[in-house]
Amino acid sequence: MAPSIVNSAPVRQTARVSSVRITQLVQVFEADRPPVLDRIDLDVAPGEFVCLLGASGCGKSTLLSLIAGLGTPTSGGIEVTVGRPALMFQEAALLPWLTAAGNVELALKARGVSLRDRGAEAERLLSLVNLAGQGRKRVHELSGGMRQRVALARALAQDSRLLLMDEPFAALDAITRDALHEELIRLWSEQQLSVVFVTHNVREAVRLGQRVLLMSSRPGRIVREWQVELSQPRAIESPGVSALATEITQHLRAEISRHAR
């Protein structure tokens, strides 16, 4: 039985203002194979934090890339109403010959920020992710968690209202990941961002998201959603997070078993 604090139901769409609106999206890579994504309908409201869950290969990252404009769907529509999205990957992908501040300044340059203003703005953004005073460090001098903070600052430097995150904390240890969860929730709240967050980690999805969407595989479809009504900030070990994560895990296992047959 679902916890009383959570509404679990099959996916349904309602008319509302959206940061992202996806309509009947289909993505086919090989004509003789099932679609990677099939008839995806999804609205993301301004300021909403949405987490995508599913087995490996279900199309989560493909969907995120299409929202980011890195590809064109076979059919269907994607409408992003808040400008160009900022995309953050699992790997920090920093340029090793630049400093932490230099990596952030590169995004500012691409945005058109003047040379005179880039240094101060990069330091401000690094301070936002709790890296004040670390701007002169080279990439090899940064820990994994610090590199991801720089990558987050670089994403924020794009001044986008939509942040797309593809398993950005998957390679980090549990303590570092927990700290970055706290930073992300703080920044999401303060900056009033819309976030679409891809993860394999059910507890991470429940800890972060306002809404958790479960995708099936072959073809990738959104088959279930959960509205998470637990207040933020949430602890990953809290009873509410644990209870909902257990329920979602059962549905995820059922989906994996169904496609394994």
C-alpha positions in Angstrom: 0.0 0.0 0.0 1.3 3.5 -0.9 2.3 5.8 2.0 -0.4 8.4 2.8 2.0 11.2 2.0 2.4 10.1 -1.6 0.1 10.1 -4.6 0.9 7.2 -7.0 -1.0 6.9 -10.2 -0.6 6.1 -13.9 0.8 9.1 -15.9 -1.7 11.7 -17.0 -1.2 15.1 -18.4 -3.1 18.3 -17.5 -3.1 21.7 -19.1 -0.7 24.1 -17.3 2.1 26.5 -17.9 5.2 24.5 -18.8 9.0 25.0 -18.9 9.1 21.9 -21.1 6.3 20.3 -23.0 6.8 17.0 -24.8 4.0 15.6 -27.0 3.8 12.1 -28.4 7.6 11.9 -28.9 9.0 8.9 -30.7 12.7 8.2 -31.3 13.8 5.4 -33.6 17.5 4.7 -34.3 17.1 1.5 -36.4 14.1 0.9 -38.6 13.9 -2.8 -37.9 14.2 -2.4 -34.1 11.6 -1.2 -31.5 11.6 2.6 -30.9 14.0 3.8 -28.2 11.3 6.2 -27.0 7.6 5.7 -27.8 4.8 8.2 -27.4 6.3 10.2 -24.6 4.1 12.9 -23.1 5.6 15.1 -20.4 5.1 18.5 -19.0 7.6 20.1 -16.6 6.3 23.1 -14.7 8.4 26.2 -14.0 10.4 25.6 -10.8 9.5 21.9 -10.8 12.1 19.1 -9.9 11.4 16.0 -11.9 13.4 12.7 -11.6 13.5 10.1 -14.3 14.0 6.4 -13.3 14.3 3.3 -15.3 16.6 0.3 -16.2 19.7 0.8 -18.2 18.9 1.3 -21.9 15.3 2.5 -21.3 16.0 5.9 -23.0 16.4 8.2 -20.1 19.6 9.8 -21.4 18.2 9.9 -24.9 15.2 11.8 -23.7 17.4 14.3 -21.8 19.6 14.8 -24.9 16.6 15.6 -27.1 15.3 18.1 -24.5 18.7 19.7 -24.6 18.5 20.0 -28.4 21.3 17.6 -29.1 19.2 15.6 -31.5 15.9 15.6 -33.4 13.1 13.2 -32.5 11.8 10.9 -35.2 8.3 12.3 -34.6 6.4 14.3 -31.9 7.2 17.7 -30.4 9.5 19.2 -27.8 8.8 22.8 -26.6 11.2 24.5 -24.2 9.8 27.8 -23.2 12.5 29.1 -20.8 15.4 29.5 -23.3 18.3 27.1 -23.9 18.7 24.4 -21.3 21.9 23.8 -19.3 23.1 20.2 -19.4 25.2 18.5 -16.7 26.7 15.0 -17.4 27.9 12.2 -15.1 31.5 13.2 -15.8 32.5 16.7 -14.9 34.1 17.1 -18.4 36.3 20.0 -17.3 39.1 21.3 -19.4 42.3 20.2 -17.5 44.5 23.1 -18.8 42.1 25.7 -17.2 41.6 26.6 -13.6 38.2 26.0 -11.9 37.4 29.6 -12.5 38.6 29.3 -16.1 36.2 26.5 -16.8 33.3 28.6 -15.5 34.5 31.7 -17.4 34.4 29.7 -20.6 30.6 29.2 -20.3 30.3 32.9 -19.4 32.2 33.8 -22.6 29.9 31.7 -24.7 27.0 33.5 -23.1 28.5 36.9 -24.1 29.6 38.1 -20.7 32.4 40.7 -21.2 36.0 39.9 -20.3 35.9 42.6 -17.6 33.0 41.0 -15.8 33.8 37.3 -16.2 36.3 36.9 -13.3 33.9 38.3 -10.7 30.9 36.4 -12.0 32.9 33.1 -12.0 33.9 33.7 -8.4 30.3 34.4 -7.5 29.1 31.2 -9.1 31.9 29.2 -7.4 30.8 30.7 -4.1 27.2 29.6 -4.8 28.4 26.0 -5.0 30.6 26.4 -1.9 33.9 26.7 -3.7 34.8 30.3 -2.6 38.5 30.9 -2.9 39.1 27.8 -5.0 39.0 29.4 -8.4 42.7 29.3 -9.1 43.0 25.5 -8.6 43.7 23.3 -11.6 41.4 20.4 -12.3 44.0 17.8 -11.1 44.0 19.6 -7.7 40.2 19.1 -7.2 38.5 16.1 -5.6 35.7 14.4 -7.5 33.1 16.3 -5.5 34.8 19.6 -6.1 34.9 18.9 -9.9 31.2 18.2 -9.9 30.6 21.5 -8.0 32.7 23.3 -10.7 30.6 21.6 -13.4 27.4 22.7 -11.6 28.8 26.3 -11.4 29.5 26.1 -15.2 25.9 24.9 -15.8 24.6 27.9 -13.7 26.9 30.2 -15.7 24.6 29.6 -18.7 21.9 31.5 -16.9 19.3 29.0 -17.9 16.0 28.4 -16.1 16.1 24.7 -17.0 18.8 22.4 -15.7 19.1 18.9 -17.2 21.2 16.5 -15.2 22.3 13.0 -16.4 23.4 11.0 -13.4 25.7 13.8 -12.2 26.6 12.2 -8.8 26.6 8.5 -9.8 30.4 8.1 -9.5 30.8 9.8 -6.2 31.0 8.3 -2.7 27.9 8.4 -0.5 29.1 11.2 1.8 30.1 13.5 -1.1 26.9 12.7 -3.0 24.8 13.5 0.1 26.5 16.9 0.4 25.9 17.7 -3.3 22.3 16.7 -2.9 22.0 19.4 -0.2 23.7 21.9 -2.4 21.5 21.1 -5.4 18.3 21.4 -3.4 19.5 24.8 -2.0 20.4 26.1 -5.5 17.1 24.8 -7.0 15.1 26.6 -4.4 17.1 29.9 -4.4 17.5 30.1 -8.2 13.9 28.9 -8.9 15.1 26.4 -11.5 13.2 23.7 -13.4 15.3 20.5 -13.1 15.0 17.2 -15.0 17.3 14.7 -13.2 18.1 11.2 -14.6 19.2 8.6 -12.1 19.4 4.8 -11.5 19.3 5.4 -7.7 15.7 5.2 -6.4 16.5 6.8 -3.0 18.3 9.7 -4.8 15.2 10.3 -6.9 12.9 10.3 -3.9 15.3 12.5 -1.9 15.5 15.1 -4.6 12.4 15.1 -6.7 8.9 16.6 -6.4 7.8 14.1 -9.0 9.4 10.7 -9.9 8.7 9.2 -13.3 9.3 5.5 -14.0 10.2 4.5 -17.6 9.8 1.1 -19.1 12.2 -0.4 -21.6 12.0 -1.5 -25.2 10.4 0.8 -26.0 10.9 3.5 -23.5 7.7 4.8 -22.2 6.7 6.7 -19.0 4.5 4.2 -17.3 4.0 5.6 -13.8 4.5 8.7 -11.7 4.7 9.6 -8.0 4.1 13.0 -6.5 6.4 13.3 -3.6 4.8 15.4 -0.9 7.6 15.2 1.6 9.0 18.6 2.7 12.5 19.7 1.7 15.2 19.3 2.8 14.9 15.5 3.1 17.4 13.0 4.5 18.1 10.0 2.3 17.7 7.8 5.3 14.4 9.3 6.6 11.4 6.9 7.0 9.3 8.8 4.4 12.0 8.5 1.7 12.7 4.9 2.6 9.0 3.9 2.4 8.4 5.5 -1.0 11.8 4.2 -2.4 10.7 0.7 -1.4 7.4 1.1 -3.3 9.0 2.5 -6.4 11.7 -0.2 -6.3 9.0 -2.9 -6.5 7.5 -1.3 -9.6 11.0 -0.9 -11.1 11.8 -4.6 -10.5 8.5 -5.6 -12.1 9.3 -3.5 -15.2 12.7 -5.1 -15.4 11.3 -8.6 -15.0 8.6 -8.0 -17.6 11.2 -7.0 -20.2 13.5 -9.8 -19.3 11.0 -12.4 -20.4 
